[in-house]
Amino acid sequence: MGKEKKKNTGKTIGRWIVQGFFLLLFTILAVQGRLQAWILILGLGVLFSLFFGRLYCGWICPMGTVMRLESRIYKSLGIKRNSPGIKDLKSGNKGYISLLQGLLLAVFFGGMVATRRFGLQINLIVYLVLLGAGISLFFKEELWHRICPHGIANSLTAGIQKLKGRKMVIEKERCIGCGKCEQVCPNLAIVASGEEKKRRIVTKDCLVCFECQRVCPTQAIAYR
């Protein structure tokens, strides 16, 4: 048990280091006006999600890093943010989220085309990061994870089940249905199924952050 705790602590520290590095890299590129290089990193993230899940969203994305910091601060201060009602998506109420997704995708990618076409000096990615951070000041981060253009792109590739890539899975035999994993998931990617309320992970929504694995009392969650 102690060995497993050390392993999970190592993953948490490792994730903070990786996120800090990429946030610093993003900041340097933004200051230098070279954010077109970040488009390459984003593209590789979308490609790799075919085989490794949404590692870009959970480990690299500057928006994800800033929102994680916000969540830690809110938690330490005991401040609760509004819940955007994302759980309603599980019952099929997807209307307003789909609308926001389509709107942001159109604005972001349309804006990228427009800036290139007319030679405008606008760093849309910077504004996207600021928008995500701003929304997460008032709402839980799961809202932004569902409507972020980058996240949508990664979820599309991560959700392809035909490829035998690595992903977070919950072993049904070891799951006791306590729900601790579901409570800590930043993107509500864990849902209950069956009468015993055993959990399963929706791959396209999973950020591969290992938070669920960290709190699982029976070590029923693995990345494989």
mmCIF file of the C-alpha atoms, coordinates in Angstrom:
data_MODEL
# 
_entry.id   MODEL 
# 
loop_
_atom_site.group_PDB 
_atom_site.id 
_atom_site.type_symbol 
_atom_site.label_atom_id 
_atom_site.label_alt_id 
_atom_site.label_comp_id 
_atom_site.label_asym_id 
_atom_site.label_entity_id 
_atom_site.label_seq_id 
_atom_site.pdbx_PDB_ins_code 
_atom_site.Cartn_x 
_atom_site.Cartn_y 
_atom_site.Cartn_z 
_atom_site.occupancy 
_atom_site.B_iso_or_equiv 
_atom_site.pdbx_formal_charge 
_atom_site.auth_seq_id 
_atom_site.auth_comp_id 
_atom_site.auth_asym_id 
_atom_site.auth_atom_id 
_atom_site.pdbx_PDB_model_num 
ATOM 1   C CA . MET A 1 1   ? 0.000   0.000  0.000   1.00 0.00 ? 1   MET A CA 1 
ATOM 2   C CA . GLY A 1 2   ? 2.846   2.377  0.903   1.00 0.00 ? 2   GLY A CA 1 
ATOM 3   C CA . LYS A 1 3   ? 4.609   1.550  -2.351  1.00 0.00 ? 3   LYS A CA 1 
ATOM 4   C CA . GLU A 1 4   ? 1.473   2.374  -4.352  1.00 0.00 ? 4   GLU A CA 1 
ATOM 5   C CA . LYS A 1 5   ? 1.110   5.682  -2.521  1.00 0.00 ? 5   LYS A CA 1 
ATOM 6   C CA . LYS A 1 6   ? 4.705   6.602  -3.349  1.00 0.00 ? 6   LYS A CA 1 
ATOM 7   C CA . LYS A 1 7   ? 4.116   5.719  -6.978  1.00 0.00 ? 7   LYS A CA 1 
ATOM 8   C CA . ASN A 1 8   ? 1.033   7.933  -7.166  1.00 0.00 ? 8   ASN A CA 1 
ATOM 9   C CA . THR A 1 9   ? 2.858   10.782 -5.424  1.00 0.00 ? 9   THR A CA 1 
ATOM 10  C CA . GLY A 1 10  ? 5.618   10.458 -8.007  1.00 0.00 ? 10  GLY A CA 1 
ATOM 11  C CA . LYS A 1 11  ? 3.066   10.742 -10.825 1.00 0.00 ? 11  LYS A CA 1 
ATOM 12  C CA . THR A 1 12  ? 1.549   13.844 -9.239  1.00 0.00 ? 12  THR A CA 1 
ATOM 13  C CA . ILE A 1 13  ? 4.944   15.534 -8.886  1.00 0.00 ? 13  ILE A CA 1 
ATOM 14  C CA . GLY A 1 14  ? 5.916   14.454 -12.388 1.00 0.00 ? 14  GLY A CA 1 
ATOM 15  C CA . ARG A 1 15  ? 2.733   15.929 -13.814 1.00 0.00 ? 15  ARG A CA 1 
ATOM 16  C CA . TRP A 1 16  ? 3.340   19.260 -12.088 1.00 0.00 ? 16  TRP A CA 1 
ATOM 17  C CA . ILE A 1 17  ? 6.877   19.362 -13.502 1.00 0.00 ? 17  ILE A CA 1 
ATOM 18  C CA . VAL A 1 18  ? 5.715   18.569 -17.045 1.00 0.00 ? 18  VAL A CA 1 
ATOM 19  C CA . GLN A 1 19  ? 2.881   21.087 -16.847 1.00 0.00 ? 19  GLN A CA 1 
ATOM 20  C CA . GLY A 1 20  ? 5.211   23.752 -15.452 1.00 0.00 ? 20  GLY A CA 1 
ATOM 21  C CA . PHE A 1 21  ? 7.696   23.170 -18.265 1.00 0.00 ? 21  PHE A CA 1 
ATOM 22  C CA . PHE A 1 22  ? 5.110   23.474 -21.019 1.00 0.00 ? 22  PHE A CA 1 
ATOM 23  C CA . LEU A 1 23  ? 3.463   26.504 -19.393 1.00 0.00 ? 23  LEU A CA 1 
ATOM 24  C CA . LEU A 1 24  ? 6.878   28.193 -19.327 1.00 0.00 ? 24  LEU A CA 1 
ATOM 25  C CA . LEU A 1 25  ? 7.495   27.197 -22.951 1.00 0.00 ? 25  LEU A CA 1 
ATOM 26  C CA . PHE A 1 26  ? 4.081   28.563 -23.958 1.00 0.00 ? 26  PHE A CA 1 
ATOM 27  C CA . THR A 1 27  ? 4.791   31.855 -22.154 1.00 0.00 ? 27  THR A CA 1 
ATOM 28  C CA . ILE A 1 28  ? 8.177   32.234 -23.850 1.00 0.00 ? 28  ILE A CA 1 
ATOM 29  C CA . LEU A 1 29  ? 6.690   31.549 -27.293 1.00 0.00 ? 29  LEU A CA 1 
ATOM 30  C CA . ALA A 1 30  ? 3.866   34.025 -26.617 1.00 0.00 ? 30  ALA A CA 1 
ATOM 31  C CA . VAL A 1 31  ? 6.282   36.767 -25.551 1.00 0.00 ? 31  VAL A CA 1 
ATOM 32  C CA . GLN A 1 32  ? 8.435   36.139 -28.630 1.00 0.00 ? 32  GLN A CA 1 
ATOM 33  C CA . GLY A 1 33  ? 5.401   36.122 -30.916 1.00 0.00 ? 33  GLY A CA 1 
ATOM 34  C CA . ARG A 1 34  ? 6.144   32.582 -32.098 1.00 0.00 ? 34  ARG A CA 1 
ATOM 35  C CA . LEU A 1 35  ? 2.977   30.786 -31.036 1.00 0.00 ? 35  LEU A CA 1 
ATOM 36  C CA . GLN A 1 36  ? 2.684   29.182 -34.466 1.00 0.00 ? 36  GLN A CA 1 
ATOM 37  C CA . ALA A 1 37  ? 5.155   26.654 -33.034 1.00 0.00 ? 37  ALA A CA 1 
ATOM 38  C CA . TRP A 1 38  ? 2.530   25.742 -30.432 1.00 0.00 ? 38  TRP A CA 1 
ATOM 39  C CA . ILE A 1 39  ? 0.189   24.688 -33.228 1.00 0.00 ? 39  ILE A CA 1 
ATOM 40  C CA . LEU A 1 40  ? 2.701   21.918 -33.974 1.00 0.00 ? 40  LEU A CA 1 
ATOM 41  C CA . ILE A 1 41  ? 2.615   20.769 -30.332 1.00 0.00 ? 41  ILE A CA 1 
ATOM 42  C CA . LEU A 1 42  ? -1.181  20.825 -30.394 1.00 0.00 ? 42  LEU A CA 1 
ATOM 43  C CA . GLY A 1 43  ? -1.235  18.826 -33.633 1.00 0.00 ? 43  GLY A CA 1 
ATOM 44  C CA . LEU A 1 44  ? 1.102   16.220 -32.171 1.00 0.00 ? 44  LEU A CA 1 
ATOM 45  C CA . GLY A 1 45  ? -1.111  16.050 -29.080 1.00 0.00 ? 45  GLY A CA 1 
ATOM 46  C CA . VAL A 1 46  ? -4.170  15.337 -31.214 1.00 0.00 ? 46  VAL A CA 1 
ATOM 47  C CA . LEU A 1 47  ? -2.238  12.667 -33.131 1.00 0.00 ? 47  LEU A CA 1 
ATOM 48  C CA . PHE A 1 48  ? -0.823  11.001 -30.022 1.00 0.00 ? 48  PHE A CA 1 
ATOM 49  C CA . SER A 1 49  ? -4.264  10.890 -28.399 1.00 0.00 ? 49  SER A CA 1 
ATOM 50  C CA . LEU A 1 50  ? -5.063  8.135  -30.893 1.00 0.00 ? 50  LEU A CA 1 
ATOM 51  C CA . PHE A 1 51  ? -2.621  5.918  -29.033 1.00 0.00 ? 51  PHE A CA 1 
ATOM 52  C CA . PHE A 1 52  ? -2.176  7.397  -25.541 1.00 0.00 ? 52  PHE A CA 1 
ATOM 53  C CA . GLY A 1 53  ? -5.406  9.240  -24.745 1.00 0.00 ? 53  GLY A CA 1 
ATOM 54  C CA . ARG A 1 54  ? -5.744  12.942 -23.984 1.00 0.00 ? 54  ARG A CA 1 
ATOM 55  C CA . LEU A 1 55  ? -2.267  13.452 -22.528 1.00 0.00 ? 55  LEU A CA 1 
ATOM 56  C CA . TYR A 1 56  ? -2.129  16.870 -24.177 1.00 0.00 ? 56  TYR A CA 1 
ATOM 57  C CA . CYS A 1 57  ? -5.174  18.029 -22.185 1.00 0.00 ? 57  CYS A CA 1 
ATOM 58  C CA . GLY A 1 58  ? -4.022  16.554 -18.886 1.00 0.00 ? 58  GLY A CA 1 
ATOM 59  C CA . TRP A 1 59  ? -0.280  17.200 -19.031 1.00 0.00 ? 59  TRP A CA 1 
ATOM 60  C CA . ILE A 1 60  ? 0.631   19.837 -21.641 1.00 0.00 ? 60  ILE A CA 1 
ATOM 61  C CA . CYS A 1 61  ? -2.194  22.287 -22.305 1.00 0.00 ? 61  CYS A CA 1 
ATOM 62  C CA . PRO A 1 62  ? -1.491  25.704 -20.689 1.00 0.00 ? 62  PRO A CA 1 
ATOM 63  C CA . MET A 1 63  ? -5.222  26.190 -20.113 1.00 0.00 ? 63  MET A CA 1 
ATOM 64  C CA . GLY A 1 64  ? -5.369  22.906 -18.198 1.00 0.00 ? 64  GLY A CA 1 
ATOM 65  C CA . THR A 1 65  ? -2.384  23.928 -16.082 1.00 0.00 ? 65  THR A CA 1 
ATOM 66  C CA . VAL A 1 66  ? -3.864  27.314 -15.178 1.00 0.00 ? 66  VAL A CA 1 
ATOM 67  C CA . MET A 1 67  ? -7.233  25.736 -14.351 1.00 0.00 ? 67  MET A CA 1 
ATOM 68  C CA . ARG A 1 68  ? -5.555  23.122 -12.193 1.00 0.00 ? 68  ARG A CA 1 
ATOM 69  C CA . LEU A 1 69  ? -3.835  25.896 -10.238 1.00 0.00 ? 69  LEU A CA 1 
ATOM 70  C CA . GLU A 1 70  ? -7.162  27.669 -9.849  1.00 0.00 ? 70  GLU A CA 1 
ATOM 71  C CA . SER A 1 71  ? -8.783  24.481 -8.570  1.00 0.00 ? 71  SER A CA 1 
ATOM 72  C CA . ARG A 1 72  ? -6.025  23.975 -5.999  1.00 0.00 ? 72  ARG A CA 1 
ATOM 73  C CA . ILE A 1 73  ? -6.374  27.546 -4.772  1.00 0.00 ? 73  ILE A CA 1 
ATOM 74  C CA . TYR A 1 74  ? -10.163 27.315 -4.517  1.00 0.00 ? 74  TYR A CA 1 
ATOM 75  C CA . LYS A 1 75  ? -9.892  24.003 -2.670  1.00 0.00 ? 75  LYS A CA 1 
ATOM 76  C CA . SER A 1 76  ? -7.322  25.331 -0.194  1.00 0.00 ? 76  SER A CA 1 
ATOM 77  C CA . LEU A 1 77  ? -9.536  28.367 0.507   1.00 0.00 ? 77  LEU A CA 1 
ATOM 78  C CA . GLY A 1 78  ? -12.668 26.237 0.801   1.00 0.00 ? 78  GLY A CA 1 
ATOM 79  C CA . ILE A 1 79  ? -14.423 28.174 -1.970  1.00 0.00 ? 79  ILE A CA 1 
ATOM 80  C CA . LYS A 1 80  ? -16.957 26.349 -4.104  1.00 0.00 ? 80  LYS A CA 1 
ATOM 81  C CA . ARG A 1 81  ? -17.556 27.263 -7.735  1.00 0.00 ? 81  ARG A CA 1 
ATOM 82  C CA . ASN A 1 82  ? -20.769 26.909 -9.676  1.00 0.00 ? 82  ASN A CA 1 
ATOM 83  C CA . SER A 1 83  ? -21.502 23.601 -11.348 1.00 0.00 ? 83  SER A CA 1 
ATOM 84  C CA . PRO A 1 84  ? -22.499 24.090 -15.015 1.00 0.00 ? 84  PRO A CA 1 
ATOM 85  C CA . GLY A 1 85  ? -24.769 21.041 -14.975 1.00 0.00 ? 85  GLY A CA 1 
ATOM 86  C CA . ILE A 1 86  ? -22.483 18.910 -17.152 1.00 0.00 ? 86  ILE A CA 1 
ATOM 87  C CA . LYS A 1 87  ? -23.795 15.800 -15.417 1.00 0.00 ? 87  LYS A CA 1 
ATOM 88  C CA . ASP A 1 88  ? -27.032 16.326 -17.303 1.00 0.00 ? 88  ASP A CA 1 
ATOM 89  C CA . LEU A 1 89  ? -25.128 15.239 -20.399 1.00 0.00 ? 89  LEU A CA 1 
ATOM 90  C CA . LYS A 1 90  ? -25.320 11.680 -19.131 1.00 0.00 ? 90  LYS A CA 1 
ATOM 91  C CA . SER A 1 91  ? -29.085 11.811 -19.442 1.00 0.00 ? 91  SER A CA 1 
ATOM 92  C CA . GLY A 1 92  ? -28.903 13.076 -23.006 1.00 0.00 ? 92  GLY A CA 1 
ATOM 93  C CA . ASN A 1 93  ? -29.333 16.821 -22.471 1.00 0.00 ? 93  ASN A CA 1 
ATOM 94  C CA . LYS A 1 94  ? -26.500 17.932 -24.788 1.00 0.00 ? 94  LYS A CA 1 
ATOM 95  C CA . GLY A 1 95  ? -28.069 20.946 -26.479 1.00 0.00 ? 95  GLY A CA 1 
ATOM 96  C CA . TYR A 1 96  ? -26.344 23.947 -24.957 1.00 0.00 ? 96  TYR A CA 1 
ATOM 97  C CA . ILE A 1 97  ? -22.943 22.271 -24.718 1.00 0.00 ? 97  ILE A CA 1 
ATOM 98  C CA . SER A 1 98  ? -23.090 21.301 -28.408 1.00 0.00 ? 98  SER A CA 1 
ATOM 99  C CA . LEU A 1 99  ? -23.995 24.895 -29.242 1.00 0.00 ? 99  LEU A CA 1 
ATOM 100 C CA . LEU A 1 100 ? -21.047 26.258 -27.262 1.00 0.00 ? 100 LEU A CA 1 
ATOM 101 C CA . GLN A 1 101 ? -18.718 23.696 -28.823 1.00 0.00 ? 101 GLN A CA 1 
ATOM 102 C CA . GLY A 1 102 ? -19.782 24.618 -32.339 1.00 0.00 ? 102 GLY A CA 1 
ATOM 103 C CA . LEU A 1 103 ? -19.567 28.332 -31.623 1.00 0.00 ? 103 LEU A CA 1 
ATOM 104 C CA . LEU A 1 104 ? -16.075 28.193 -30.126 1.00 0.00 ? 104 LEU A CA 1 
ATOM 105 C CA . LEU A 1 105 ? -14.796 25.881 -32.861 1.00 0.00 ? 105 LEU A CA 1 
ATOM 106 C CA . ALA A 1 106 ? -16.119 28.244 -35.528 1.00 0.00 ? 106 ALA A CA 1 
ATOM 107 C CA . VAL A 1 107 ? -14.684 31.322 -33.813 1.00 0.00 ? 107 VAL A CA 1 
ATOM 108 C CA . PHE A 1 108 ? -11.284 29.768 -33.133 1.00 0.00 ? 108 PHE A CA 1 
ATOM 109 C CA . PHE A 1 109 ? -10.585 28.081 -36.458 1.00 0.00 ? 109 PHE A CA 1 
ATOM 110 C CA . GLY A 1 110 ? -12.375 30.794 -38.429 1.00 0.00 ? 110 GLY A CA 1 
ATOM 111 C CA . GLY A 1 111 ? -10.289 33.358 -36.585 1.00 0.00 ? 111 GLY A CA 1 
ATOM 112 C CA . MET A 1 112 ? -7.086  31.502 -37.419 1.00 0.00 ? 112 MET A CA 1 
ATOM 113 C CA . VAL A 1 113 ? -7.975  31.535 -41.106 1.00 0.00 ? 113 VAL A CA 1 
ATOM 114 C CA . ALA A 1 114 ? -8.908  35.217 -40.936 1.00 0.00 ? 114 ALA A CA 1 
ATOM 115 C CA . THR A 1 115 ? -5.686  36.269 -39.197 1.00 0.00 ? 115 THR A CA 1 
ATOM 116 C CA . ARG A 1 116 ? -3.616  34.526 -41.852 1.00 0.00 ? 116 ARG A CA 1 
ATOM 117 C CA . ARG A 1 117 ? -5.772  35.793 -44.705 1.00 0.00 ? 117 ARG A CA 1 
ATOM 118 C CA . PHE A 1 118 ? -5.681  39.438 -43.627 1.00 0.00 ? 118 PHE A CA 1 
ATOM 119 C CA . GLY A 1 119 ? -2.294  39.402 -41.873 1.00 0.00 ? 119 GLY A CA 1 
ATOM 120 C CA . LEU A 1 120 ? -3.705  40.334 -38.481 1.00 0.00 ? 120 LEU A CA 1 
ATOM 121 C CA . GLN A 1 121 ? -1.362  40.178 -35.481 1.00 0.00 ? 121 GLN A CA 1 
ATOM 122 C CA . ILE A 1 122 ? -3.705  38.411 -33.056 1.00 0.00 ? 122 ILE A CA 1 
ATOM 123 C CA . ASN A 1 123 ? -2.612  35.527 -30.820 1.00 0.00 ? 123 ASN A CA 1 
ATOM 124 C CA . LEU A 1 124 ? -5.873  33.597 -30.675 1.00 0.00 ? 124 LEU A CA 1 
ATOM 125 C CA . ILE A 1 125 ? -4.354  30.873 -28.511 1.00 0.00 ? 125 ILE A CA 1 
ATOM 126 C CA . VAL A 1 126 ? -3.469  33.437 -25.832 1.00 0.00 ? 126 VAL A CA 1 
ATOM 127 C CA . TYR A 1 127 ? -7.034  34.747 -25.836 1.00 0.00 ? 127 TYR A CA 1 
ATOM 128 C CA . LEU A 1 128 ? -8.311  31.170 -25.643 1.00 0.00 ? 128 LEU A CA 1 
ATOM 129 C CA . VAL A 1 129 ? -6.154  30.507 -22.571 1.00 0.00 ? 129 VAL A CA 1 
ATOM 130 C CA . LEU A 1 130 ? -7.404  33.707 -20.942 1.00 0.00 ? 130 LEU A CA 1 
ATOM 131 C CA . LEU A 1 131 ? -11.001 32.820 -21.777 1.00 0.00 ? 131 LEU A CA 1 
ATOM 132 C CA . GLY A 1 132 ? -10.644 29.346 -20.263 1.00 0.00 ? 132 GLY A CA 1 
ATOM 133 C CA . ALA A 1 133 ? -8.985  30.729 -17.135 1.00 0.00 ? 133 ALA A CA 1 
ATOM 134 C CA . GLY A 1 134 ? -11.669 33.412 -16.827 1.00 0.00 ? 134 GLY A CA 1 
ATOM 135 C CA . ILE A 1 135 ? -14.584 30.984 -17.148 1.00 0.00 ? 135 ILE A CA 1 
ATOM 136 C CA . SER A 1 136 ? -12.963 28.683 -14.583 1.00 0.00 ? 136 SER A CA 1 
ATOM 137 C CA . LEU A 1 137 ? -12.912 31.496 -12.038 1.00 0.00 ? 137 LEU A CA 1 
ATOM 138 C CA . PHE A 1 138 ? -16.677 31.107 -11.771 1.00 0.00 ? 138 PHE A CA 1 
ATOM 139 C CA . PHE A 1 139 ? -17.418 27.577 -12.974 1.00 0.00 ? 139 PHE A CA 1 
ATOM 140 C CA . LYS A 1 140 ? -15.837 24.212 -12.293 1.00 0.00 ? 140 LYS A CA 1 
ATOM 141 C CA . GLU A 1 141 ? -13.183 23.351 -14.853 1.00 0.00 ? 141 GLU A CA 1 
ATOM 142 C CA . GLU A 1 142 ? -15.257 20.541 -16.378 1.00 0.00 ? 142 GLU A CA 1 
ATOM 143 C CA . LEU A 1 143 ? -17.248 23.192 -18.289 1.00 0.00 ? 143 LEU A CA 1 
ATOM 144 C CA . TRP A 1 144 ? -14.208 24.435 -20.174 1.00 0.00 ? 144 TRP A CA 1 
ATOM 145 C CA . HIS A 1 145 ? -12.901 20.927 -20.799 1.00 0.00 ? 145 HIS A CA 1 
ATOM 146 C CA . ARG A 1 146 ? -16.143 20.176 -22.664 1.00 0.00 ? 146 ARG A CA 1 
ATOM 147 C CA . ILE A 1 147 ? -16.237 23.286 -24.868 1.00 0.00 ? 147 ILE A CA 1 
ATOM 148 C CA . CYS A 1 148 ? -12.522 23.964 -25.487 1.00 0.00 ? 148 CYS A CA 1 
ATOM 149 C CA . PRO A 1 149 ? -11.688 23.686 -29.233 1.00 0.00 ? 149 PRO A CA 1 
ATOM 150 C CA . HIS A 1 150 ? -8.408  21.932 -28.427 1.00 0.00 ? 150 HIS A CA 1 
ATOM 151 C CA . GLY A 1 151 ? -10.185 19.537 -26.084 1.00 0.00 ? 151 GLY A CA 1 
ATOM 152 C CA . ILE A 1 152 ? -12.833 18.730 -28.680 1.00 0.00 ? 152 ILE A CA 1 
ATOM 153 C CA . ALA A 1 153 ? -10.160 17.871 -31.233 1.00 0.00 ? 153 ALA A CA 1 
ATOM 154 C CA . ASN A 1 154 ? -8.395  15.604 -28.738 1.00 0.00 ? 154 ASN A CA 1 
ATOM 155 C CA . SER A 1 155 ? -11.628 13.926 -27.646 1.00 0.00 ? 155 SER A CA 1 
ATOM 156 C CA . LEU A 1 156 ? -12.464 13.015 -31.242 1.00 0.00 ? 156 LEU A CA 1 
ATOM 157 C CA . THR A 1 157 ? -9.197  11.141 -31.741 1.00 0.00 ? 157 THR A CA 1 
ATOM 158 C CA . ALA A 1 158 ? -9.037  9.723  -28.201 1.00 0.00 ? 158 ALA A CA 1 
ATOM 159 C CA . GLY A 1 159 ? -12.526 8.303  -28.636 1.00 0.00 ? 159 GLY A CA 1 
ATOM 160 C CA . ILE A 1 160 ? -11.576 6.114  -31.587 1.00 0.00 ? 160 ILE A CA 1 
ATOM 161 C CA . GLN A 1 161 ? -11.843 2.596  -30.223 1.00 0.00 ? 161 GLN A CA 1 
ATOM 162 C CA . LYS A 1 162 ? -10.544 0.669  -33.229 1.00 0.00 ? 162 LYS A CA 1 
ATOM 163 C CA . LEU A 1 163 ? -6.920  1.406  -32.419 1.00 0.00 ? 163 LEU A CA 1 
ATOM 164 C CA . LYS A 1 164 ? -5.307  -0.527 -29.590 1.00 0.00 ? 164 LYS A CA 1 
ATOM 165 C CA . GLY A 1 165 ? -3.894  2.439  -27.706 1.00 0.00 ? 165 GLY A CA 1 
ATOM 166 C CA . ARG A 1 166 ? -3.263  2.958  -24.006 1.00 0.00 ? 166 ARG A CA 1 
ATOM 167 C CA . LYS A 1 167 ? -6.048  4.326  -21.827 1.00 0.00 ? 167 LYS A CA 1 
ATOM 168 C CA . MET A 1 168 ? -7.259  4.497  -18.255 1.00 0.00 ? 168 MET A CA 1 
ATOM 169 C CA . VAL A 1 169 ? -9.426  1.510  -17.330 1.00 0.00 ? 169 VAL A CA 1 
ATOM 170 C CA . ILE A 1 170 ? -11.230 0.314  -14.210 1.00 0.00 ? 170 ILE A CA 1 
ATOM 171 C CA . GLU A 1 171 ? -11.099 -3.399 -13.458 1.00 0.00 ? 171 GLU A CA 1 
ATOM 172 C CA . LYS A 1 172 ? -14.668 -4.433 -12.652 1.00 0.00 ? 172 LYS A CA 1 
ATOM 173 C CA . GLU A 1 173 ? -13.530 -7.296 -10.436 1.00 0.00 ? 173 GLU A CA 1 
ATOM 174 C CA . ARG A 1 174 ? -11.672 -4.934 -8.095  1.00 0.00 ? 174 ARG A CA 1 
ATOM 175 C CA . CYS A 1 175 ? -14.039 -1.965 -8.216  1.00 0.00 ? 175 CYS A CA 1 
ATOM 176 C CA . ILE A 1 176 ? -16.170 -1.691 -5.050  1.00 0.00 ? 176 ILE A CA 1 
ATOM 177 C CA . GLY A 1 177 ? -18.371 1.129  -6.339  1.00 0.00 ? 177 GLY A CA 1 
ATOM 178 C CA . CYS A 1 178 ? -17.262 3.675  -3.706  1.00 0.00 ? 178 CYS A CA 1 
ATOM 179 C CA . GLY A 1 179 ? -17.316 6.536  -6.222  1.00 0.00 ? 179 GLY A CA 1 
ATOM 180 C CA . LYS A 1 180 ? -14.143 8.241  -4.989  1.00 0.00 ? 180 LYS A CA 1 
ATOM 181 C CA . CYS A 1 181 ? -12.696 8.241  -8.497  1.00 0.00 ? 181 CYS A CA 1 
ATOM 182 C CA . GLU A 1 182 ? -15.801 9.902  -9.904  1.00 0.00 ? 182 GLU A CA 1 
ATOM 183 C CA . GLN A 1 183 ? -15.625 12.664 -7.296  1.00 0.00 ? 183 GLN A CA 1 
ATOM 184 C CA . VAL A 1 184 ? -12.077 13.754 -8.197  1.00 0.00 ? 184 VAL A CA 1 
ATOM 185 C CA . CYS A 1 185 ? -12.337 13.478 -11.999 1.00 0.00 ? 185 CYS A CA 1 
ATOM 186 C CA . PRO A 1 186 ? -11.898 17.013 -13.444 1.00 0.00 ? 186 PRO A CA 1 
ATOM 187 C CA . ASN A 1 187 ? -13.901 16.213 -16.572 1.00 0.00 ? 187 ASN A CA 1 
ATOM 188 C CA . LEU A 1 188 ? -16.658 13.916 -15.257 1.00 0.00 ? 188 LEU A CA 1 
ATOM 189 C CA . ALA A 1 189 ? -15.239 11.125 -17.391 1.00 0.00 ? 189 ALA A CA 1 
ATOM 190 C CA . ILE A 1 190 ? -16.159 8.424  -14.853 1.00 0.00 ? 190 ILE A CA 1 
ATOM 191 C CA . VAL A 1 191 ? -19.702 7.103  -14.732 1.00 0.00 ? 191 VAL A CA 1 
ATOM 192 C CA . ALA A 1 192 ? -21.541 4.469  -12.702 1.00 0.00 ? 192 ALA A CA 1 
ATOM 193 C CA . SER A 1 193 ? -22.958 1.410  -14.417 1.00 0.00 ? 193 SER A CA 1 
ATOM 194 C CA . GLY A 1 194 ? -24.981 -1.604 -13.299 1.00 0.00 ? 194 GLY A CA 1 
ATOM 195 C CA . GLU A 1 195 ? -26.855 -2.199 -10.072 1.00 0.00 ? 195 GLU A CA 1 
ATOM 196 C CA . GLU A 1 196 ? -23.619 -2.363 -8.082  1.00 0.00 ? 196 GLU A CA 1 
ATOM 197 C CA . LYS A 1 197 ? -22.703 1.132  -9.308  1.00 0.00 ? 197 LYS A CA 1 
ATOM 198 C CA . LYS A 1 198 ? -19.285 0.013  -10.440 1.00 0.00 ? 198 LYS A CA 1 
ATOM 199 C CA . ARG A 1 199 ? -17.491 2.712  -12.366 1.00 0.00 ? 199 ARG A CA 1 
ATOM 200 C CA . ARG A 1 200 ? -16.195 2.880  -15.912 1.00 0.00 ? 200 ARG A CA 1 
ATOM 201 C CA . ILE A 1 201 ? -14.131 5.520  -17.698 1.00 0.00 ? 201 ILE A CA 1 
ATOM 202 C CA . VAL A 1 202 ? -15.311 7.275  -20.865 1.00 0.00 ? 202 VAL A CA 1 
ATOM 203 C CA . THR A 1 203 ? -12.071 7.349  -22.860 1.00 0.00 ? 203 THR A CA 1 
ATOM 204 C CA . LYS A 1 204 ? -12.855 10.365 -25.028 1.00 0.00 ? 204 LYS A CA 1 
ATOM 205 C CA . ASP A 1 205 ? -13.408 12.511 -21.920 1.00 0.00 ? 205 ASP A CA 1 
ATOM 206 C CA . CYS A 1 206 ? -10.535 11.149 -19.827 1.00 0.00 ? 206 CYS A CA 1 
ATOM 207 C CA . LEU A 1 207 ? -7.612  13.577 -19.379 1.00 0.00 ? 207 LEU A CA 1 
ATOM 208 C CA . VAL A 1 208 ? -5.220  10.825 -18.188 1.00 0.00 ? 208 VAL A CA 1 
ATOM 209 C CA . CYS A 1 209 ? -4.464  12.899 -15.089 1.00 0.00 ? 209 CYS A CA 1 
ATOM 210 C CA . PHE A 1 210 ? -4.274  9.828  -12.794 1.00 0.00 ? 210 PHE A CA 1 
ATOM 211 C CA . GLU A 1 211 ? -6.351  11.552 -10.108 1.00 0.00 ? 211 GLU A CA 1 
ATOM 212 C CA . CYS A 1 212 ? -8.779  8.630  -10.089 1.00 0.00 ? 212 CYS A CA 1 
ATOM 213 C CA . GLN A 1 213 ? -5.948  6.149  -9.683  1.00 0.00 ? 213 GLN A CA 1 
ATOM 214 C CA . ARG A 1 214 ? -4.537  8.185  -6.802  1.00 0.00 ? 214 ARG A CA 1 
ATOM 215 C CA . VAL A 1 215 ? -7.703  7.932  -4.685  1.00 0.00 ? 215 VAL A CA 1 
ATOM 216 C CA . CYS A 1 216 ? -8.817  4.390  -5.570  1.00 0.00 ? 216 CYS A CA 1 
ATOM 217 C CA . PRO A 1 217 ? -8.717  2.308  -2.338  1.00 0.00 ? 217 PRO A CA 1 
ATOM 218 C CA . THR A 1 218 ? -8.448  -1.024 -4.154  1.00 0.00 ? 218 THR A CA 1 
ATOM 219 C CA . GLN A 1 219 ? -5.995  -0.072 -6.923  1.00 0.00 ? 219 GLN A CA 1 
ATOM 220 C CA . ALA A 1 220 ? -8.626  -1.022 -9.497  1.00 0.00 ? 220 ALA A CA 1 
ATOM 221 C CA . ILE A 1 221 ? -7.556  1.656  -11.996 1.00 0.00 ? 221 ILE A CA 1 
ATOM 222 C CA . ALA A 1 222 ? -4.710  1.252  -14.449 1.00 0.00 ? 222 ALA A CA 1 
ATOM 223 C CA . TYR A 1 223 ? -3.281  2.945  -17.525 1.00 0.00 ? 223 TYR A CA 1 
ATOM 224 C CA . ARG A 1 224 ? -2.733  0.281  -20.134 1.00 0.00 ? 224 ARG A CA 1 
# 
